[in-house]
Amino acid sequence: MGAKEVHLMDMHKHIFKPINQNLKKYKGKFKLHVGSLEKLPFKKNFFDFVLCQGVIHHMDNDKKGFKEVHRVLKKGGKTHIVVQGDGGLIPKIMYQVIIPQYKKDPKVKKLLNEVMYNKASKYKNFFNSNLNSKGAKLLKFLLQYFDEDFRLTMKDRILSPNYYQYDEKKLIRNLSKLGLKKTYRIKKKVKFNNIRELVAPMYFHYDHIISQVLYGDGDIAIVSTKTK
């Protein structure tokens, strides 16, 4: 997108190999780092732009994360931050029902682990032997959309130690106190090749009643400017 140099950071070095492979046509234009958002390995006022997508809501201390983003930004620099919004039926079921049951019920844990690690094919026999032909066709149709990307999403939701959720208005107020102002929310058009395609419209139309009922504030994708 015209940047002279890009810095990419992860907490673990294992990400280096796939990044180098995926970005090989940009060789020499990016640098890789291992570090934590709680204490970024960059001096203050270093970046013109910081992308922090789907990270801060997993932190032990999210306040440090927001402060670090502010610290390394130049005055007038912008940051694009994406966090999990608060509310909605689906997050409530996930965080208040599924995850607590996963942690305390061995059978729930066993079944979900087999699904997440693609070891649940044996259960197809149970359904196929108990469904009529229409049901079997429907099952076959649905299973093709439960791919590796969907399983990774399940792992992200279920296995993450922390998954904070944010109220959009409070988030913007707190960023403003740090000196990250002129904040606005953006709409994202996303494309999935699995069952998540059904929820793709809600990323863009986050203010629609269907989105609000199912996902509350949804994925909050905002852009802020460092003013001080």
C-alpha positions as CSV (number, residue, x, y, z in Angstrom):
1,M,0.0,0.0,0.0
2,G,3.0,2.3,-0.5
3,A,4.7,1.9,2.9
4,K,8.5,2.1,2.7
5,E,8.9,-0.4,5.5
6,V,6.6,-2.6,7.6
7,H,7.3,-4.2,11.0
8,L,5.4,-7.3,11.9
9,M,5.4,-8.8,15.4
10,D,4.2,-11.9,17.1
11,M,4.8,-13.5,20.5
12,H,6.4,-16.6,19.0
13,K,9.0,-17.1,16.3
14,H,7.1,-19.9,14.6
15,I,5.2,-17.3,12.7
16,F,8.3,-16.3,10.8
17,K,8.4,-19.1,8.3
18,P,4.8,-18.7,6.9
19,I,5.1,-14.9,6.9
20,N,8.4,-15.0,4.9
21,Q,6.7,-17.4,2.5
22,N,3.5,-15.4,2.1
23,L,5.3,-12.1,1.7
24,K,8.3,-13.2,-0.4
25,K,7.5,-10.8,-3.2
26,Y,8.0,-8.0,-0.6
27,K,11.4,-9.2,0.6
28,G,13.5,-6.4,2.0
29,K,10.4,-4.2,2.8
30,F,9.5,-5.8,6.1
31,K,11.1,-6.8,9.4
32,L,10.0,-9.5,11.8
33,H,10.0,-9.2,15.6
34,V,9.2,-11.3,18.6
35,G,7.7,-9.4,21.4
36,S,4.6,-8.5,23.5
37,L,2.1,-5.7,23.2
38,E,2.5,-5.1,26.9
39,K,6.0,-3.9,26.2
40,L,6.7,-3.2,22.5
41,P,10.4,-3.4,21.3
42,F,10.1,0.0,19.6
43,K,11.0,3.6,20.7
44,K,8.2,6.1,21.3
45,N,6.9,8.1,18.3
46,F,8.2,5.5,15.9
47,F,5.3,4.5,13.7
48,D,3.1,6.4,11.2
49,F,0.5,3.7,11.4
50,V,-0.2,0.8,13.8
51,L,-2.5,-2.1,12.9
52,C,-3.6,-4.1,16.0
53,Q,-6.4,-6.5,15.0
54,G,-7.8,-9.2,17.3
55,V,-5.0,-8.9,19.8
56,I,-5.8,-6.5,22.7
57,H,-9.0,-8.4,23.8
58,H,-6.8,-11.5,24.5
59,M,-4.3,-9.6,26.8
60,D,-3.9,-10.0,30.5
61,N,-3.6,-6.3,30.8
62,D,-5.4,-4.6,27.9
63,K,-4.8,-1.1,29.3
64,K,-1.1,-1.6,28.7
65,G,-1.8,-2.6,25.2
66,F,-3.7,0.6,24.4
67,K,-1.0,2.7,26.1
68,E,1.7,0.9,24.1
69,V,0.0,1.6,20.8
70,H,-0.3,5.2,21.8
71,R,3.4,5.4,22.8
72,V,4.9,4.1,19.6
73,L,2.7,6.2,17.3
74,K,4.0,9.5,16.0
75,K,1.8,12.6,16.7
76,G,-0.7,12.7,13.9
77,G,-0.2,9.0,13.3
78,K,-3.1,6.6,13.0
79,T,-4.0,3.3,14.4
80,H,-6.5,0.7,13.3
81,I,-7.7,-1.4,16.2
82,V,-10.1,-4.3,16.2
83,V,-11.6,-5.8,19.3
84,Q,-14.5,-7.9,20.3
85,G,-17.7,-5.9,21.0
86,D,-20.0,-6.6,24.0
87,G,-23.4,-8.3,24.0
88,G,-25.3,-10.5,21.6
89,L,-26.8,-14.0,21.9
90,I,-24.0,-15.9,20.1
91,P,-21.1,-14.5,22.3
92,K,-23.3,-15.1,25.4
93,I,-23.8,-18.7,24.4
94,M,-20.1,-19.1,23.7
95,Y,-18.6,-17.4,26.7
96,Q,-21.3,-18.2,29.3
97,V,-22.3,-21.7,28.3
98,I,-19.9,-23.5,25.9
99,I,-16.6,-22.4,27.4
100,P,-17.6,-23.0,31.0
101,Q,-18.9,-26.4,30.1
102,Y,-15.7,-27.2,28.1
103,K,-13.7,-26.4,31.2
104,K,-15.7,-28.5,33.6
105,D,-17.3,-31.3,31.6
106,P,-14.8,-34.0,30.3
107,K,-17.3,-35.2,27.6
108,V,-17.9,-31.7,26.3
109,K,-14.1,-31.2,26.2
110,K,-13.5,-34.5,24.4
111,L,-16.1,-33.9,21.7
112,L,-15.1,-30.2,21.0
113,N,-11.4,-31.2,20.9
114,E,-12.1,-33.9,18.4
115,V,-14.0,-31.3,16.2
116,M,-11.3,-28.6,16.6
117,Y,-8.5,-31.0,15.8
118,N,-10.4,-32.7,12.9
119,K,-10.8,-36.1,14.6
120,A,-14.6,-36.2,14.6
121,S,-15.2,-38.1,11.3
122,K,-16.2,-41.2,13.3
123,Y,-19.4,-39.3,14.4
124,K,-20.6,-39.1,10.8
125,N,-21.5,-42.8,11.0
126,F,-23.8,-42.1,14.0
127,F,-25.7,-39.5,12.0
128,N,-25.7,-41.3,8.7
129,S,-27.2,-44.4,10.3
130,N,-29.9,-42.4,12.1
131,L,-30.9,-39.9,9.4
132,N,-33.2,-40.3,6.5
133,S,-31.9,-39.6,3.0
134,K,-32.7,-35.9,3.1
135,G,-31.1,-35.5,6.5
136,A,-28.0,-37.3,5.2
137,K,-27.7,-35.0,2.2
138,L,-28.1,-32.0,4.4
139,L,-25.3,-33.2,6.8
140,K,-23.0,-33.8,3.8
141,F,-23.7,-30.4,2.5
142,L,-23.0,-28.7,5.8
143,L,-19.8,-30.6,6.6
144,Q,-18.1,-29.3,3.5
145,Y,-18.2,-25.8,5.1
146,F,-16.6,-26.9,8.4
147,D,-13.0,-26.4,7.1
148,E,-9.7,-25.7,8.7
149,D,-10.4,-22.0,8.9
150,F,-13.6,-22.7,10.9
151,R,-11.7,-25.0,13.2
152,L,-9.1,-22.4,13.8
153,T,-11.9,-19.9,14.7
154,M,-13.3,-22.4,17.2
155,K,-9.8,-22.8,18.8
156,D,-9.5,-19.0,19.0
157,R,-12.8,-18.7,20.8
158,I,-12.6,-21.7,23.1
159,L,-8.9,-22.0,23.9
160,S,-7.9,-18.4,24.4
161,P,-7.2,-17.7,28.1
162,N,-8.8,-14.2,27.8
163,Y,-11.5,-12.8,25.5
164,Y,-12.5,-9.4,26.7
165,Q,-15.6,-7.7,25.2
166,Y,-15.9,-3.9,24.8
167,D,-18.7,-1.3,24.8
168,E,-18.0,0.9,21.7
169,K,-18.8,4.2,23.4
170,K,-16.7,3.4,26.5
171,L,-13.8,2.3,24.4
172,I,-13.8,5.5,22.4
173,R,-13.9,7.6,25.6
174,N,-11.0,5.6,27.1
175,L,-8.9,6.0,23.9
176,S,-9.6,9.7,23.9
177,K,-8.2,10.0,27.5
178,L,-5.0,8.5,26.2
179,G,-4.7,11.0,23.4
180,L,-6.2,8.8,20.6
181,K,-8.9,10.9,19.2
182,K,-10.9,11.6,16.0
183,T,-12.0,8.0,16.3
184,Y,-14.4,6.5,13.8
185,R,-15.7,3.0,13.2
186,I,-15.3,1.4,9.8
187,K,-17.4,-1.3,8.1
188,K,-15.6,-4.3,6.8
189,K,-16.7,-6.5,3.9
190,V,-15.4,-9.9,4.6
191,K,-15.4,-13.2,2.6
192,F,-15.5,-16.7,4.1
193,N,-15.5,-20.0,2.3
194,N,-17.1,-21.9,5.1
195,I,-20.2,-21.8,7.3
196,R,-19.1,-18.3,8.6
197,E,-20.3,-16.9,5.2
198,L,-23.7,-16.8,6.9
199,V,-22.4,-14.1,9.4
200,A,-20.3,-12.2,6.9
201,P,-23.0,-9.5,6.3
202,M,-22.9,-8.7,10.0
203,Y,-19.3,-7.4,9.8
204,F,-20.4,-4.7,7.4
205,H,-24.0,-4.1,8.7
206,Y,-23.1,-4.2,12.4
207,D,-25.8,-1.7,13.1
208,H,-28.6,-3.9,11.7
209,I,-31.1,-5.3,14.2
210,I,-30.1,-8.9,13.3
211,S,-26.4,-8.1,13.9
212,Q,-27.2,-6.4,17.2
213,V,-29.3,-9.2,18.5
214,L,-26.9,-12.0,17.5
215,Y,-23.5,-10.2,18.0
216,G,-24.2,-7.1,20.1
217,D,-21.5,-4.5,19.3
218,G,-19.9,-7.1,17.0
219,D,-16.3,-6.8,15.8
220,I,-15.4,-3.2,16.7
221,A,-13.0,-1.9,13.9
222,I,-12.0,1.6,14.6
223,V,-9.4,4.1,13.4
224,S,-7.9,6.7,15.8
225,T,-5.4,9.5,15.5
226,K,-2.7,10.4,18.0
227,T,-3.3,14.0,18.9
228,K,-1.0,14.3,21.9
